């Protein structure tokens, strides 16, 4: 089974922002919608992204909230409407990535790729 590339997803009007960097403004709007209880499908459509991208962003934001506001996974789960198990799974995966220097290098390379895509898009 093959998955669509970002370019293929961007051909779909519902996911034209797939793979693009989240702006601070878009991130704030995302979290406001999630905290208001809007479902992932609706939020993904509003942001022209995939549901998986929205869910991933919400979970990562939830982890930041936990760290900055000294919250438990249970507390933040009630706010962002994502299960405690999913939050814990991502936290554990992130911890494992941090122990792996290759994972950190991959993250830097992905960021560089994203910047290069932005540069290429703005040049055309």
Secondary structure, 3 states (H helix, E strand, C coil): CCCCCHHHHHCCHHHCCCCCCCCHHHHHHHHHHHHCCCCHHHHHHHHCCCHHHHHHHHHHHHHHHHHHHCCCHHHHHHHHCCCHHHHHHHHHHHHHHHHCHHHHHHHHHHHHHHHHHHHHHHHC
